[in-house]
Amino acid sequence: MKKIACLHAHHSNISYIEKALPFANCMHFVDPGLVHRVTTDPKLAAESAAVKVEKQLKWMEECSADAILLTCTNYIALLPEAFTSDIPIVKIDEPYFRRICEIEEPQLIVFTNPETVEGTMKRLDEFACYQNVKIKVRPVVIEGAFELVMTGNLEKYKQKVKHVLHELIKEHNTVVSVAQLSMVEAAAEVSDRIITPLQPLAEEVRKIIIRS
């Protein structure tokens, strides 16, 4: 069984990845500290944060992994484009972006962590431009939800996300997707038509494992 080294910003993502990738042996590395500093410490230079991410990935490479999976969009945004690795690096948002770019009709992308919106939308625009496609996407933030995750109130969080997703589907005749792993369970309980990052991720990782 191939070994995937996964880097998370929060331990709650582990169970989602384990369920999505049953065909791989996942090693999990959790580092919430860097994201906290990036979002709260204006003195922390982007270059310093990028160096920290590079060191973490090099350490993960040395753990006999066949591939690396980044589940945090903040880590992805910090990773320099010039960074090279001896093993494949899967960025969780890229298979998700690819799925979004296949859709021509208007879309809503739902977030609970407002700190990830700007970086994710910027990367999505760049990805769509690279693919030479035009997308009609609007971000929606569920206010006050992410604090529930950070304080461990996961059931309240899920119920809040479910309520908002129900309302969005009812009020908007459009495609809805969720941008964060913490929203996947709620999305699945609302509608199987809601796009999540896990659906295309499993396909992407399986292809990489076969190639390696």
ABEGO torsion letter per residue (X at the ends): XBBBBBBBABAAAAAAAAAABAABBBBBBBBAAAAAAAAABAABBAAAAAAAAAAAAAAAAAAGBABBBBABAAAAAABBAABBBABBBBBAAAAAAAAAAABABBBBBBBABAAAAAAAAAAAAAAAAAAGBBBBBBBBBBBGAAAAAAAGBAAAAAAAAAAAAAAAAAABBBBBBBABAAAAAAAAAABAABBBAAAAAAAAAAAAAAAX
